[in-house]
Amino acid sequence: MSAFGGDIFEPASFSQVELDVYTTDYRVSGTVSTRFGRVSDILNQLSSSHIPLVRATISEYDDPSSTLAAEHVHVPVEEILFCVASTEGEARPDMRIAKRPVKAQIAVPPFRFTGTAHVTVGSRPVDGLLNAADRFMAMTDVTVGCARYPELARTAKALAVQRRRAHVLLVADDERPDDLLADVLDERTANDWLVSREPKTEG
């Protein structure tokens, strides 16, 4: 059984891809059996509500020194904030769409992503990001920041972000493609967006 709900494809058409899956509170690392190469395609083409990972490791952001190993883990797709694959896969020929790169910053609390998004040729950058039908949006050459958990900061050649979980999307302006709209924000203001406003309880 694969992540796609059946064995309608020959086993040889599947490959094993290592993923790092991030939710609001957990990082789950494991392997998925898939017929897709790009991490965004792996998530967008899922036919089930959970992604199955094998040989998985689970860690909690609030207790990073404690990890749990499991042979099988199922992560709800709706809870995935973003996902990184161990290899930079290629799109299948039948799934390629002409797109162009645009600079982007995306805030998905508690994370912030700075990198390159890809929008359909002929569309404005913001329209390409907001009006796409896919649940997960691909970004490349990404720097991941996290003000609440600095140890989670990382870089990735490619990752997939869940579009509807984004609180803020900032993209390059059509008139000045070399200027990122995020430049109007200082680092402290941007980080404040990603830190919970809930009052801390005293124990």
N, C-alpha and C positions, 0 to 999 in steps of 0.2 A: 504493500500500500504506500502511496506517495502522498505528498501534500496536496494533491489535486483530486482526491476523492475516488480513485479507481485505477485499474491497470489497463486502460484502453490503449496505452502506448507500449511498444516493445521495451523490455528492460534496458536495452542498449541505448535508448534515446534519453535516458535519465543520467544525470551526473550528481555527485555529492558536493555540496557547497557549504562551507563553514560561514555561519552568520553570527554577528553580535547584535542582539535585539535589546532595545532600550525601552522600558516603560517609565511611568512616573517615578517608581520606587525601586525597580529592579533592572539588572543587566543579566540577560540569559545568553550564553554562548553555546552553540551546538551546531549540528550538521543537518541539513535538509536535503531530501532527494527531490530533484527538480529537473524539468526539461528546458528551463530558461537560464540565460547567462547573466542578465543584468538584475541587480538586486531589486530595482523598482518593478520589473516584470515578474519576478518571483512572488512579490507580495500582491501586485495588482491582479494576477491571474489565479490567485487562490480561490477555490470553489467552496471552501469550508470556513467556519467562523474562527478556527484556531489554526495556527501554524505548528506542525509537529517537528520537534527537534530531537535528535538522538545524541547520546554521549554528551550530555549537556552539563554546564556549570552555571549555577545561579548565585548571584551576589546581590546584597542589599546595599543601597547607597549609604544608609545610616550606619551600617556595620560592615565596611568593606573587607575587614580581616576575616570575616566568617563567610565561607562559601559552602554550597551544597552541590554534590555531584549526583546526577540522575541519568539513567539509561534512556528514559523517555520523558519529554516535557511537552506540554501543549500550551502555547501562549495565545490568548485572545487577540485577534487582529485589531480589534477596536482599541485595545490598550497600548498598542505599539506606537511610540512617538517617532522613532526613527530606527533604521537598521543599516548595518554595514556588513558587506560581504568580504571574505578574505581575498578574493580575486576580483579583478575588474573585467567582468564578462562583456560580451558583445550581444547586441540585439539580433534576434533571428531575422533573416531576410524578409520574411512575410510580415514582420512587425515594425519595420523601419519607417519612420516618418521624417520628412525634411524639417529640421529644426535649426535654430541659431542660438548661440550662447549669449546670456546676459548676466551681468553681475547682480548678486542678490544677497541680502541678509534676511534671515527668517528666524523669528523668535517662537520657540515651542517650549514654554516653561517646563523645567528649569534650564533648558538648553538654548543656545544661540548658534546659528550656522552662518558662516560667511564663505561664499564660494560662487560657483557658476551654476545657474539654472538654464534650462533649455526650453525655448518656446517655439511654437509653430511659425514657420517662415510666413511673413505677411501680417503677423499679429503684433500689437503693442506688447511690451514686456508684461505689464500688469494684467492685461487681458489673457495672455498666454498662461499666466500662473493661476489666475482666479477662475477662469472659465473651462479649464480642462476637466474631463470626466474622470480621469484616474484618481483613485483614492490616495495613492502615494506618488510623490513628486521626486524626480531624480535631481541630485546635485552632484557636481564633480569638483575636484580640487578644493575640498572643504576643510575649514578650520572649525572645530566644535568647541565652544566655550560653555562653562557652567559656573555661574557665580556662587551658587549654593553649595556645589560639590566640585571644587577646583581640580581635584584629582581625576575627574572624569573628562577633562579636556583632552582632545586628541585631534589628529588630522586623518583624512580619508580621501583616497582617490575618487571614490564614488560612494554615495549613500542614498537612501530613500527616506523622505520625511512625509508623515501623514498630513495631508493638506488641511483637513478640517480642524486639526489640533493647533494650527498656527495662530498666534495672537497678533503678530505683526509681520508684514511682508514689505520689504524695502527693495526696490529694483532700480537698475540704471535708467536714467532719463533718456528718452529717444533723441532729444536735441543735443545732449552732451553725454555721449556713451561712455566717456572716460571718467565721469564723475558719479560716484555712488551717492544716492540720496541719503544713505545712512551717515554721510559725513556731517550732516547737520546736527547729529547727536553726539554728545561726548560719551566716553566709556562708562562713566558712573551712571548716567541717565539710562543707557541701554541695559546695564546690569540690574538697575532698580526694577525694570520691567519683569525680570526673571526671578526675583526674590519674592517669596510669599509674603503677603501683607497680613496673614493671620497672626494674631498675638501668640507669643510663646507662653506655654504653661510652665509654671514653676513647680518643681517636684520637691 
